[in-house]
Amino acid sequence: MKHFNNPKPMNKTLIEEKLSSGNVEEICNALVSIAFYESDWKWAQEKFLDLLDDDNPKISGISATCLGHIARIHRKLDKERVINILRNKIENSAISGKVQDALDDIEIFV
């Protein structure tokens, strides 16, 4: 069973430190913190899109999930661009479920 910790809010300096740490857990926590607490949805969107290409499926998968969170929380996204990028990731079996969930959230909330 997976254990979920709701991450605390982080400032952008700390987020950048975590994202460049190389520690998968710290990176994933920073991504979720961005999704839940960052008011700059455009900046958040770009962070998630950048890490959607990460070789580690935990990081790329949570990036997809967080794009869905941005859609749900902010109801804003560069919809066409994000959908096209996500659709290009749907064949990646390691993250396809999370990608589909993000696409569903975007369709519902944006």
C-alpha positions as CSV (number, residue, x, y, z in Angstrom):
1,M,0.0,0.0,0.0
2,K,1.3,3.4,-0.9
3,H,1.6,6.1,1.7
4,F,0.7,9.6,0.8
5,N,2.1,12.6,2.6
6,N,0.4,15.9,1.7
7,P,3.4,18.2,1.0
8,K,3.8,21.5,2.7
9,P,3.8,24.8,0.7
10,M,7.3,25.7,-0.6
11,N,8.7,28.9,-2.0
12,K,10.2,28.8,-5.5
13,T,13.8,28.8,-4.3
14,L,13.2,25.7,-2.2
15,I,11.2,24.1,-5.0
16,E,14.1,24.6,-7.4
17,E,16.5,23.0,-4.9
18,K,14.2,20.0,-4.5
19,L,13.7,19.6,-8.3
20,S,17.5,19.6,-8.9
21,S,18.3,17.4,-5.9
22,G,18.2,14.1,-7.8
23,N,16.1,12.6,-5.0
24,V,13.0,11.1,-6.5
25,E,10.9,11.5,-3.3
26,E,11.9,15.2,-2.9
27,I,11.2,15.9,-6.5
28,C,7.8,14.3,-6.4
29,N,6.9,16.1,-3.1
30,A,8.0,19.4,-4.7
31,L,5.8,18.8,-7.8
32,V,2.7,18.1,-5.7
33,S,3.5,21.1,-3.6
34,I,3.5,23.2,-6.7
35,A,0.2,21.7,-7.9
36,F,-1.5,22.4,-4.6
37,Y,-0.1,25.7,-3.5
38,E,1.5,27.6,-6.4
39,S,-0.7,30.5,-7.6
40,D,1.3,31.0,-10.9
41,W,-0.3,28.2,-12.9
42,K,1.7,29.0,-16.0
43,W,5.0,28.6,-14.1
44,A,3.6,25.4,-12.6
45,Q,2.5,24.1,-16.0
46,E,5.9,24.6,-17.4
47,K,7.6,22.7,-14.5
48,F,5.2,19.8,-15.0
49,L,5.7,19.7,-18.8
50,D,9.5,19.8,-18.4
51,L,9.5,16.8,-16.0
52,L,6.9,14.9,-18.1
53,D,10.0,13.8,-20.1
54,D,11.9,12.5,-17.1
55,D,13.2,9.0,-17.5
56,N,11.9,8.0,-14.0
57,P,8.3,7.1,-14.3
58,K,7.6,8.2,-10.8
59,I,8.6,11.7,-11.7
60,S,7.0,11.8,-15.2
61,G,3.9,10.2,-13.9
62,I,3.4,12.6,-11.0
63,S,4.1,15.4,-13.5
64,A,1.1,14.2,-15.5
65,T,-1.0,13.9,-12.4
66,C,-0.1,17.5,-11.4
67,L,-1.2,18.8,-14.8
68,G,-4.6,17.4,-14.0
69,H,-4.4,19.1,-10.5
70,I,-3.7,22.4,-12.2
71,A,-6.8,21.9,-14.4
72,R,-8.9,21.0,-11.4
73,I,-7.6,23.6,-9.0
74,H,-7.0,26.6,-11.3
75,R,-9.4,25.7,-14.1
76,K,-6.7,27.2,-16.4
77,L,-4.1,25.6,-18.6
78,D,-2.7,26.1,-22.1
79,K,-5.3,23.5,-23.0
80,E,-4.4,22.6,-26.6
81,R,-0.7,22.5,-26.0
82,V,-0.9,20.4,-22.9
83,I,-3.4,18.0,-24.4
84,N,-1.2,17.5,-27.4
85,I,1.9,16.8,-25.3
86,L,0.0,14.4,-23.0
87,R,-1.5,12.5,-26.0
88,N,2.1,12.0,-27.2
89,K,2.8,10.3,-23.8
90,I,-0.2,8.0,-23.7
91,E,1.7,5.1,-25.3
92,N,4.2,5.0,-22.4
93,S,2.8,2.1,-20.4
94,A,4.6,3.2,-17.3
95,I,2.6,6.5,-17.1
96,S,-0.4,6.0,-19.4
97,G,-3.0,5.7,-16.6
98,K,-1.8,9.0,-15.1
99,V,-1.7,10.6,-18.5
100,Q,-5.3,9.5,-19.2
101,D,-6.4,10.8,-15.8
102,A,-4.8,14.1,-16.5
103,L,-6.5,14.3,-19.9
104,D,-9.9,13.5,-18.2
105,D,-9.3,16.2,-15.6
106,I,-8.4,18.8,-18.3
107,E,-11.5,17.9,-20.3
108,I,-13.8,18.2,-17.3
109,F,-12.3,21.3,-15.6
110,V,-10.9,23.5,-18.3
